[in-house]
Amino acid sequence: MTSGDYWNTLSFAYLTTYSFNRGERYSELRQLLKQQYTERAEREITSLRPAYLASAGRDRQVLRDQFKQLRSKEESYWKTYNGLFDGAGAMNPTVIEGVSYPANLPEVIALAGIFQIPCVEPHAWMCPPLYRDAICFFSNTGSLLHTVDICLSCNYLMVDGQLLLSADHQVYQHLQDFLRVSGHNVDHDSASF
């Protein structure tokens, strides 16, 4: 589905922008998780070491594979889905709420135009996305209807953690401008994990 097709399905009262996975909170959380993974992996490796030394052949290969899996846990954590909400519905702990816009404001009409840019040159880089921005759409009663996670580094739009949208490369350029005006620090992002 293209970003324009998606926008045409929306019916909402207001939207709110969110910024996450950046800044000091993100750095602190990443360091803490890295430390926890490293400590746990080291404990597990230490507990496996005697069995590894006593093993031979196929058993040794199985244990060697377990070592490799333990060493890559921290890296794999950051390459999994990292949107505004996790699989259990909890909000990303690094979130900073941006701006809320009623659906009839000129800013939202401009955003509609951004999403509806024809998908002529879709770009998606080979790197896994690190979502740092989101737009949430709400009903008039305040119920969350949809979330669009945005990775400006790799050009990805993910709806509700399930549907990847196709979008022209210009969509991302204009989204960056829209988010900047909404208070997001989008100019200092890198795609690194």
MDAnalysis code that builds the backbone (N, CA, C; Angstrom):
import MDAnalysis as mda
import numpy as np

u = mda.Universe.empty(579, n_residues=193, atom_resindex=np.repeat(np.arange(193), 3), trajectory=True)
u.add_TopologyAttr("name", ["N", "CA", "C"] * 193)
u.add_TopologyAttr("resid", np.arange(1, 194))
u.add_TopologyAttr("resname", ["MET", "THR", "SER", "GLY", "ASP", "TYR", "TRP", "ASN", "THR", "LEU", "SER", "PHE", "ALA", "TYR", "LEU", "THR", "THR", "TYR", "SER", "PHE", "ASN", "ARG", "GLY", "GLU", "ARG", "TYR", "SER", "GLU", "LEU", "ARG", "GLN", "LEU", "LEU", "LYS", "GLN", "GLN", "TYR", "THR", "GLU", "ARG", "ALA", "GLU", "ARG", "GLU", "ILE", "THR", "SER", "LEU", "ARG", "PRO", "ALA", "TYR", "LEU", "ALA", "SER", "ALA", "GLY", "ARG", "ASP", "ARG", "GLN", "VAL", "LEU", "ARG", "ASP", "GLN", "PHE", "LYS", "GLN", "LEU", "ARG", "SER", "LYS", "GLU", "GLU", "SER", "TYR", "TRP", "LYS", "THR", "TYR", "ASN", "GLY", "LEU", "PHE", "ASP", "GLY", "ALA", "GLY", "ALA", "MET", "ASN", "PRO", "THR", "VAL", "ILE", "GLU", "GLY", "VAL", "SER", "TYR", "PRO", "ALA", "ASN", "LEU", "PRO", "GLU", "VAL", "ILE", "ALA", "LEU", "ALA", "GLY", "ILE", "PHE", "GLN", "ILE", "PRO", "CYS", "VAL", "GLU", "PRO", "HIS", "ALA", "TRP", "MET", "CYS", "PRO", "PRO", "LEU", "TYR", "ARG", "ASP", "ALA", "ILE", "CYS", "PHE", "PHE", "SER", "ASN", "THR", "GLY", "SER", "LEU", "LEU", "HIS", "THR", "VAL", "ASP", "ILE", "CYS", "LEU", "SER", "CYS", "ASN", "TYR", "LEU", "MET", "VAL", "ASP", "GLY", "GLN", "LEU", "LEU", "LEU", "SER", "ALA", "ASP", "HIS", "GLN", "VAL", "TYR", "GLN", "HIS", "LEU", "GLN", "ASP", "PHE", "LEU", "ARG", "VAL", "SER", "GLY", "HIS", "ASN", "VAL", "ASP", "HIS", "ASP", "SER", "ALA", "SER", "PHE"])
u.atoms.positions = np.array([
    [0.847, -1.168, 0.000],
    [0.000, 0.000, 0.000],
    [0.896, 1.236, 0.000],
    [0.519, 2.244, -0.764],
    [1.306, 3.480, -0.794],
    [0.881, 4.386, 0.361],
    [1.719, 5.365, 0.650],
    [1.399, 6.304, 1.720],
    [0.114, 7.077, 1.395],
    [-0.081, 7.394, 0.115],
    [-1.302, 8.095, -0.292],
    [-2.546, 7.250, -0.120],
    [-2.459, 5.976, -0.518],
    [-3.589, 5.067, -0.333],
    [-3.930, 4.934, 1.148],
    [-2.891, 4.848, 1.980],
    [-3.120, 4.736, 3.417],
    [-3.825, 5.985, 3.939],
    [-3.312, 7.156, 3.569],
    [-3.922, 8.397, 4.063],
    [-5.406, 8.451, 3.697],
    [-5.737, 8.004, 2.520],
    [-7.135, 8.054, 2.075],
    [-8.051, 7.148, 2.885],
    [-7.504, 6.198, 3.635],
    [-8.331, 5.330, 4.489],
    [-8.565, 5.935, 5.872],
    [-7.816, 7.000, 6.209],
    [-7.865, 7.545, 7.563],
    [-9.104, 8.396, 7.813],
    [-9.611, 8.269, 9.019],
    [-10.649, 9.141, 9.553],
    [-10.289, 9.347, 11.012],
    [-9.939, 10.576, 11.394],
    [-9.460, 10.832, 12.753],
    [-9.839, 12.250, 13.165],
    [-9.821, 12.494, 14.469],
    [-10.149, 13.810, 15.008],
    [-8.899, 14.672, 15.180],
    [-7.816, 14.036, 15.600],
    [-6.564, 14.765, 15.767],
    [-5.405, 13.787, 15.691],
    [-4.208, 14.355, 15.525],
    [-3.001, 13.531, 15.515],
    [-1.986, 14.142, 16.471],
    [-1.072, 13.312, 16.924],
    [0.011, 13.756, 17.802],
    [1.309, 13.172, 17.283],
    [2.361, 13.976, 17.298],
    [3.681, 13.494, 16.881],
    [4.465, 13.069, 18.118],
    [5.336, 12.093, 17.924],
    [6.194, 11.597, 19.004],
    [7.607, 11.420, 18.471],
    [8.571, 11.726, 19.317],
    [9.983, 11.536, 19.009],
    [10.538, 10.545, 20.028],
    [11.368, 9.618, 19.582],
    [11.917, 8.601, 20.494],
    [13.173, 8.017, 19.871],
    [13.847, 7.148, 20.617],
    [15.088, 6.505, 20.167],
    [16.133, 7.529, 19.731],
    [16.205, 8.621, 20.496],
    [17.254, 9.620, 20.266],
    [17.457, 10.385, 21.573],
    [18.570, 11.066, 21.638],
    [18.841, 11.916, 22.796],
    [19.441, 11.174, 23.975],
    [19.492, 11.886, 25.095],
    [20.150, 11.363, 26.295],
    [19.448, 10.128, 26.854],
    [18.106, 10.142, 26.892],
    [17.379, 8.972, 27.410],
    [17.697, 7.714, 26.605],
    [17.737, 7.879, 25.299],
    [18.038, 6.747, 24.422],
    [19.453, 6.226, 24.689],
    [20.418, 7.129, 24.791],
    [21.809, 6.721, 25.046],
    [21.937, 5.994, 26.377],
    [21.264, 6.520, 27.404],
    [21.308, 5.882, 28.727],
    [20.671, 4.500, 28.695],
    [19.510, 4.391, 28.071],
    [18.820, 3.101, 27.990],
    [19.643, 2.099, 27.197],
    [20.190, 2.533, 26.092],
    [21.004, 1.650, 25.265],
    [22.211, 1.137, 26.046],
    [22.868, 2.027, 26.782],
    [24.024, 1.621, 27.578],
    [23.624, 0.637, 28.668],
    [22.495, 0.894, 29.334],
    [22.009, -0.005, 30.380],
    [21.678, -1.377, 29.804],
    [20.960, -1.413, 28.691],
    [20.615, -2.694, 28.075],
    [21.856, -3.441, 27.604],
    [22.794, -2.713, 27.047],
    [24.036, -3.342, 26.602],
    [24.758, -3.971, 27.790],
    [24.799, -3.237, 28.892],
    [25.452, -3.765, 30.097],
    [24.726, -5.009, 30.602],
    [23.390, -4.961, 30.644],
    [22.616, -6.112, 31.116],
    [22.820, -7.321, 30.217],
    [22.773, -7.127, 28.886],
    [22.992, -8.230, 27.963],
    [24.396, -8.796, 28.107],
    [25.367, -7.920, 28.235],
    [26.750, -8.363, 28.356],
    [26.936, -9.181, 29.627],
    [26.409, -8.675, 30.742],
    [26.539, -9.401, 32.013],
    [25.843, -10.752, 31.950],
    [24.637, -10.786, 31.402],
    [23.904, -12.054, 31.303],
    [24.616, -13.019, 30.362],
    [25.076, -12.498, 29.231],
    [25.786, -13.360, 28.283],
    [27.059, -13.909, 28.906],
    [27.777, -13.079, 29.636],
    [29.012, -13.547, 30.289],
    [28.707, -14.637, 31.309],
    [27.627, -14.476, 32.090],
    [27.241, -15.518, 33.059],
    [26.907, -16.817, 32.336],
    [26.139, -16.706, 31.242],
    [25.758, -17.903, 30.495],
    [26.975, -18.559, 29.849],
    [27.868, -17.752, 29.317],
    [29.080, -18.290, 28.695],
    [29.944, -18.972, 29.748],
    [30.061, -18.331, 30.908],
    [30.849, -18.925, 31.996],
    [30.255, -20.258, 32.417],
    [28.926, -20.344, 32.470],
    [28.296, -21.612, 32.871],
    [28.454, -22.688, 31.792],
    [28.580, -22.281, 30.524],
    [28.748, -23.248, 29.438],
    [30.201, -23.697, 29.248],
    [31.139, -22.880, 29.710],
    [32.552, -23.139, 29.443],
    [33.013, -24.539, 29.875],
    [32.678, -25.019, 31.100],
    [33.130, -26.377, 31.480],
    [32.581, -27.466, 30.542],
    [31.313, -27.328, 30.144],
    [30.740, -28.316, 29.230],
    [31.445, -28.258, 27.881],
    [31.780, -27.056, 27.446],
    [32.468, -26.884, 26.165],
    [33.841, -27.556, 26.207],
    [34.570, -27.317, 27.274],
    [35.918, -27.888, 27.383],
    [35.887, -29.413, 27.458],
    [34.826, -29.964, 28.034],
    [34.707, -31.414, 28.161],
    [34.087, -32.064, 26.926],
    [33.616, -31.261, 26.003],
    [32.911, -31.807, 24.841],
    [33.858, -32.048, 23.673],
    [33.313, -32.760, 22.694],
    [34.068, -33.015, 21.460],
    [33.082, -33.167, 20.314],
    [33.573, -32.994, 19.106],
    [32.773, -33.241, 17.906],
    [31.512, -32.411, 17.830],
    [30.394, -33.098, 17.580],
    [29.109, -32.425, 17.385],
    [28.677, -31.650, 18.626],
    [28.873, -32.185, 19.811],
    [28.505, -31.478, 21.041],
    [29.255, -30.153, 21.154],
    [30.515, -30.184, 20.775],
    [31.315, -28.957, 20.835],
    [30.783, -27.929, 19.839],
    [30.387, -28.385, 18.656],
    [29.831, -27.463, 17.658],
    [28.530, -26.850, 18.151],
    [27.673, -27.629, 18.785],
    [26.411, -27.115, 19.336],
    [26.708, -26.034, 20.374],
    [27.662, -26.288, 21.246],
    [28.015, -25.297, 22.265],
    [28.653, -24.055, 21.633],
    [29.448, -24.249, 20.596],
    [30.058, -23.111, 19.893],
    [28.957, -22.230, 19.295],
    [27.918, -22.854, 18.733],
    [26.797, -22.098, 18.184],
    [26.063, -21.322, 19.286],
    [25.940, -21.928, 20.453],
    [25.311, -21.237, 21.582],
    [26.143, -20.020, 21.992],
    [27.448, -20.151, 21.999],
    [28.323, -19.021, 22.308],
    [28.071, -17.873, 21.334],
    [27.997, -18.194, 20.055],
    [27.779, -17.159, 19.037],
    [26.446, -16.455, 19.251],
    [25.412, -17.219, 19.586],
    [24.103, -16.618, 19.821],
    [24.135, -15.674, 21.016],
    [24.823, -16.082, 22.063],
    [24.911, -15.230, 23.243],
    [25.661, -13.938, 22.946],
    [26.695, -14.017, 22.156],
    [27.501, -12.837, 21.823],
    [26.720, -11.824, 20.978],
    [25.719, -12.282, 20.253],
    [25.004, -11.366, 19.356],
    [23.678, -10.862, 19.930],
    [23.376, -11.144, 21.188],
    [22.085, -10.745, 21.750],
    [21.875, -9.234, 21.747],
    [22.858, -8.482, 22.165],
    [22.692, -7.028, 22.219],
    [22.448, -6.465, 20.827],
    [23.210, -6.928, 19.864],
    [23.053, -6.441, 18.489],
    [21.669, -6.794, 17.953],
    [21.228, -8.012, 18.202],
    [19.934, -8.427, 17.664],
    [18.788, -7.666, 18.321],
    [18.942, -7.274, 19.580],
    [17.890, -6.503, 20.238],
    [17.610, -5.222, 19.457],
    [18.647, -4.533, 19.039],
    [18.478, -3.248, 18.367],
    [18.049, -3.407, 16.920],
    [18.110, -4.603, 16.388],
    [17.687, -4.810, 15.007],
    [16.282, -5.383, 14.914],
    [15.618, -5.554, 16.048],
    [14.229, -5.988, 16.029],
    [13.341, -4.754, 15.912],
    [12.051, -4.974, 15.797],
    [11.124, -3.849, 15.673],
    [11.265, -2.915, 16.865],
    [11.416, -1.648, 16.593],
    [11.711, -0.679, 17.653],
    [10.834, 0.557, 17.526],
    [9.561, 0.353, 17.308],
    [8.647, 1.465, 17.102],
    [8.198, 2.120, 18.388],
    [7.187, 2.973, 18.275],
    [6.673, 3.713, 19.416],
    [6.109, 2.775, 20.479],
    [5.460, 1.695, 20.045],
    [4.899, 0.712, 20.975],
    [5.561, -0.633, 20.746],
    [5.801, -1.366, 21.830],
    [6.346, -2.714, 21.670],
    [5.200, -3.696, 21.438],
    [5.522, -4.965, 21.287],
    [4.519, -5.983, 20.999],
    [3.448, -6.115, 22.063],
    [3.761, -5.694, 23.303],
    [2.789, -5.780, 24.389],
    [1.978, -4.492, 24.540],
    [2.251, -3.506, 23.682],
    [1.506, -2.253, 23.735],
    [2.108, -1.188, 24.638],
    [3.278, -1.467, 25.202],
    [3.944, -0.479, 26.062],
    [4.645, 0.565, 25.198],
    [4.561, 1.815, 25.629],
    [5.184, 2.900, 24.871],
    [6.690, 2.891, 25.086],
    [7.423, 3.199, 24.042],
    [8.877, 3.282, 24.094],
    [9.289, 4.183, 25.258],
    [10.217, 3.739, 26.113],
    [10.577, 4.526, 27.299],
    [11.344, 5.808, 26.982],
    [11.771, 6.010, 25.757],
    [12.526, 7.210, 25.403],
    [11.647, 8.284, 24.766],
    [10.344, 8.084, 24.782],
    [9.426, 8.951, 24.027],
    [9.358, 10.370, 24.588],
    [9.260, 11.309, 23.659],
    [8.982, 12.712, 23.961],
    [7.789, 13.089, 23.095],
    [6.708, 13.506, 23.750],
    [5.518, 13.890, 22.996],
    [5.778, 15.199, 22.273],
    [5.352, 15.245, 21.030],
    [5.527, 16.448, 20.216],
    [4.304, 17.330, 20.269],
    [3.695, 17.540, 19.131],
    [2.587, 18.469, 18.988],
    [1.337, 17.703, 18.585],
    [0.191, 18.152, 19.101],
    [-1.100, 17.618, 18.665],
    [-1.751, 18.626, 17.732],
    [-2.328, 18.099, 16.661],
    [-2.992, 18.935, 15.658],
    [-4.401, 18.402, 15.413],
    [-5.431, 19.232, 15.567],
    [-6.765, 18.811, 15.133],
    [-6.759, 18.555, 13.623],
    [-7.597, 17.660, 13.174],
    [-7.598, 17.205, 11.774],
    [-7.863, 18.315, 10.767],
    [-8.510, 19.392, 11.190],
    [-8.878, 20.435, 10.233],
    [-7.856, 21.575, 10.140],
    [-6.743, 21.487, 10.837],
    [-5.732, 22.548, 10.785],
    [-4.947, 22.509, 9.472],
    [-4.434, 23.661, 9.050],
    [-3.631, 23.700, 7.822],
    [-2.416, 22.764, 7.858],
    [-1.833, 22.570, 9.035],
    [-0.673, 21.679, 9.148],
    [-1.042, 20.239, 8.781],
    [-2.238, 19.809, 9.167],
    [-2.687, 18.443, 8.865],
    [-3.054, 18.329, 7.388],
    [-3.618, 19.380, 6.841],
    [-3.920, 19.379, 5.408],
    [-2.613, 19.299, 4.618],
    [-1.574, 20.001, 5.089],
    [-0.256, 19.916, 4.446],
    [0.321, 18.511, 4.588],
    [0.136, 17.898, 5.769],
    [0.621, 16.524, 5.974],
    [-0.094, 15.559, 5.032],
    [-1.382, 15.769, 4.810],
    [-2.128, 14.933, 3.858],
    [-1.486, 15.032, 2.482],
    [-1.110, 16.241, 2.095],
    [-0.447, 16.436, 0.806],
    [0.889, 15.715, 0.733],
    [1.599, 15.682, 1.848],
    [2.882, 14.960, 1.893],
    [2.654, 13.466, 1.672],
    [1.729, 12.888, 2.433],
    [1.453, 11.456, 2.306],
    [0.949, 11.099, 0.910],
    [0.294, 12.054, 0.252],
    [-0.313, 11.773, -1.047],
    [0.592, 12.093, -2.231],
    [1.853, 12.404, -1.976],
    [2.799, 12.568, -3.082],
    [2.852, 11.238, -3.829],
    [2.649, 11.240, -5.151],
    [2.654, 9.974, -5.900],
    [3.965, 9.209, -5.706],
    [3.846, 7.917, -5.573],
    [5.002, 7.048, -5.313],
    [5.688, 6.713, -6.640],
    [6.561, 7.623, -7.086],
    [7.273, 7.452, -8.347],
    [8.648, 6.821, -8.105],
    [9.350, 7.324, -7.101],
    [10.691, 6.829, -6.778],
    [10.746, 6.367, -5.325],
    [10.232, 5.175, -5.039],
    [10.304, 4.706, -3.652],
    [11.748, 4.332, -3.301],
    [12.155, 4.725, -2.125],
    [13.492, 4.371, -1.647],
    [13.369, 3.694, -0.300],
    [14.043, 2.603, -0.157],
    [14.198, 1.961, 1.148],
    [15.613, 1.404, 1.150],
    [16.372, 1.815, 2.113],
    [17.767, 1.401, 2.173],
    [17.862, -0.033, 2.672],
    [19.025, -0.612, 2.545],
    [19.232, -2.013, 2.923],
    [19.363, -2.200, 4.432],
    [19.546, -1.121, 5.159],
    [19.706, -1.243, 6.610],
    [18.352, -1.496, 7.267],
    [18.363, -2.123, 8.428],
    [17.101, -2.269, 9.158],
    [16.711, -0.907, 9.727],
    [15.436, -0.583, 9.742],
    [15.023, 0.732, 10.223],
    [15.210, 0.880, 11.735],
    [15.556, 2.087, 12.131],
    [15.554, 2.472, 13.539],
    [14.563, 3.634, 13.622],
    [13.327, 3.282, 13.992],
    [12.274, 4.285, 14.032],
    [12.574, 5.294, 15.135],
    [12.468, 6.580, 14.802],
    [12.750, 7.639, 15.768],
    [11.601, 8.639, 15.880],
    [10.620, 8.499, 15.017],
    [9.482, 9.417, 15.021],
    [8.217, 8.618, 14.760],
    [7.102, 9.160, 15.231],
    [5.809, 8.521, 14.975],
    [4.726, 9.584, 14.924],
    [3.692, 9.256, 14.185],
    [2.480, 10.063, 14.161],
    [1.346, 9.136, 14.578],
    [0.629, 9.539, 15.618],
    [-0.506, 8.748, 16.097],
    [-1.798, 9.481, 15.769],
    [-2.767, 8.722, 15.319],
    [-4.067, 9.261, 14.935],
    [-5.087, 8.836, 15.995],
    [-5.895, 9.806, 16.455],
    [-6.838, 9.563, 17.541],
    [-8.261, 9.913, 17.124],
    [-9.217, 9.233, 17.769],
    [-10.636, 9.540, 17.563],
    [-11.006, 10.765, 18.405],
    [-12.236, 11.235, 18.267],
    [-12.683, 12.391, 19.052],
    [-12.835, 12.064, 20.537],
    [-12.840, 10.768, 20.876],
    [-12.895, 10.373, 22.290],
    [-11.503, 10.119, 22.871],
    [-10.476, 10.293, 22.054],
    [-9.108, 10.100, 22.533],
    [-8.577, 8.689, 22.363],
    [-9.335, 7.839, 21.699],
    [-8.866, 6.470, 21.452],
    [-7.829, 6.464, 20.341],
    [-6.761, 5.729, 20.566],
    [-5.726, 5.585, 19.545],
    [-6.270, 4.732, 18.407],
    [-6.202, 5.275, 17.190],
    [-6.686, 4.549, 16.021],
    [-5.542, 3.870, 15.272],
    [-4.493, 4.631, 14.988],
    [-3.354, 4.103, 14.226],
    [-2.079, 4.825, 14.616],
    [-0.969, 4.134, 14.433],
    [0.364, 4.699, 14.641],
    [1.179, 4.471, 13.385],
    [1.842, 5.514, 12.909],
    [2.781, 5.387, 11.801],
    [4.169, 5.686, 12.348],
    [5.001, 4.651, 12.431],
    [6.395, 4.817, 12.843],
    [7.196, 5.232, 11.624],
    [8.143, 6.145, 11.845],
    [8.891, 6.742, 10.734],
    [10.390, 6.591, 10.973],
    [11.096, 6.052, 9.991],
    [12.555, 6.035, 9.993],
    [13.012, 6.922, 8.841],
    [13.504, 8.107, 9.172],
    [13.967, 9.036, 8.146],
    [15.349, 8.662, 7.625],
    [16.109, 7.884, 8.389],
    [17.446, 7.476, 7.958],
    [17.380, 6.437, 6.843],
    [16.422, 5.525, 6.944],
    [16.331, 4.414, 5.989],
    [15.088, 4.472, 5.114],
    [14.254, 5.489, 5.302],
    [13.035, 5.675, 4.511],
    [12.045, 4.521, 4.675],
    [11.539, 4.398, 5.902],
    [10.521, 3.393, 6.196],
    [9.344, 4.055, 6.899],
    [8.137, 3.635, 6.520],
    [6.905, 3.990, 7.215],
    [6.220, 2.679, 7.583],
    [5.972, 2.479, 8.882],
    [5.353, 1.245, 9.360],
    [4.064, 1.601, 10.096],
    [2.951, 1.012, 9.664],
    [1.653, 1.274, 10.279],
    [1.352, 0.192, 11.303],
    [1.103, 0.627, 12.530],
    [0.686, -0.266, 13.617],
    [1.624, -1.465, 13.791],
    [2.876, -1.297, 13.451],
    [3.866, -2.364, 13.615],
    [3.676, -3.535, 12.668],
    [2.832, -3.380, 11.642],
    [2.512, -4.522, 10.786],
    [2.581, -4.247, 9.294],
    [2.234, -3.050, 8.871],
    [2.094, -2.760, 7.447],
    [3.152, -1.755, 7.009],
    [4.038, -2.180, 6.122],
    [5.069, -1.309, 5.581],
    [4.494, -0.563, 4.379],
    [4.548, 0.762, 4.417],
    [4.019, 1.573, 3.321],
    [5.096, 1.869, 2.297],
    [4.705, 1.950, 1.036],
    [5.590, 2.432, -0.017],
    [5.391, 3.936, -0.123],
    [6.510, 4.656, -0.207],
    [6.415, 6.107, -0.312],
    [7.535, 6.632, -1.189],
    [7.239, 7.680, -1.905],
    [8.237, 8.339, -2.730],
    [9.298, 8.966, -1.835],
    [10.516, 9.095, -2.361],
    [11.600, 9.657, -1.542],
    [11.282, 11.085, -1.087],
    [10.468, 11.821, -1.853],
    [10.097, 13.178, -1.463],
    [9.234, 13.203, -0.197],
    [8.473, 12.132, 0.019],
    [7.648, 12.054, 1.225],
    [8.528, 12.202, 2.453],
    [9.652, 11.513, 2.471],
    [10.542, 11.543, 3.632],
    [11.187, 12.908, 3.813],
    [11.537, 13.565, 2.721],
    [12.111, 14.912, 2.814],
    [11.104, 15.878, 3.433],
    [9.852, 15.797, 2.988],
    [8.813, 16.685, 3.519],
    [8.400, 16.291, 4.937],
    [8.386, 14.993, 5.235],
    [8.100, 14.562, 6.611],
    [9.160, 15.098, 7.566],
    [10.406, 15.093, 7.138],
    [11.479, 15.628, 7.980],
    [11.197, 17.103, 8.302],
    [10.790, 17.868, 7.308],
    [10.456, 19.279, 7.534],
    [9.265, 19.415, 8.483],
    [8.229, 18.620, 8.266],
    [7.038, 18.654, 9.118],
    [7.403, 18.328, 10.565],
    [8.205, 17.296, 10.755],
    [8.584, 16.892, 12.112],
    [9.495, 17.933, 12.761],
    [10.370, 18.528, 11.995],
    [11.252, 19.578, 12.520],
    [10.399, 20.730, 13.065],
    [9.403, 21.161, 12.276],
    [8.508, 22.239, 12.705],
    [7.707, 21.817, 13.942],
    [7.471, 20.522, 14.089],
    [6.735, 19.993, 15.246],
    [7.638, 19.772, 16.452],
    [8.894, 20.220, 16.360],
    [9.794, 20.163, 17.512],
    [10.693, 18.957, 17.595],
    [10.725, 18.130, 16.559],
    [11.575, 16.938, 16.587],
    [13.001, 17.301, 16.171],
    [13.974, 16.718, 16.845],
    [15.384, 16.948, 16.536],
    [15.831, 15.958, 15.461],
    [15.354, 16.166, 14.245],
    [15.582, 15.201, 13.164],
    [16.886, 15.416, 12.413],
    [17.588, 16.495, 12.693],
    [18.782, 16.822, 11.914],
    [20.037, 16.103, 12.361],
    [20.003, 15.427, 13.497],
    [21.216, 14.804, 14.028],
    [21.094, 13.295, 14.154],
    [20.182, 12.714, 13.397],
    [20.004, 11.262, 13.448],
    [21.036, 10.565, 12.595],
    [21.389, 9.376, 13.035],
    [22.197, 8.501, 12.200],
    [21.533, 7.146, 12.211],
    [21.833, 6.361, 11.230],
    [21.198, 5.043, 11.122],
    [21.904, 4.007, 11.962],
    [22.936, 4.406, 12.694],
    [23.715, 3.413, 13.425],
    [22.957, 2.846, 14.603],
    [23.253, 1.609, 14.916],
    [22.664, 0.937, 16.065],
    [23.636, 1.040, 17.196],
])
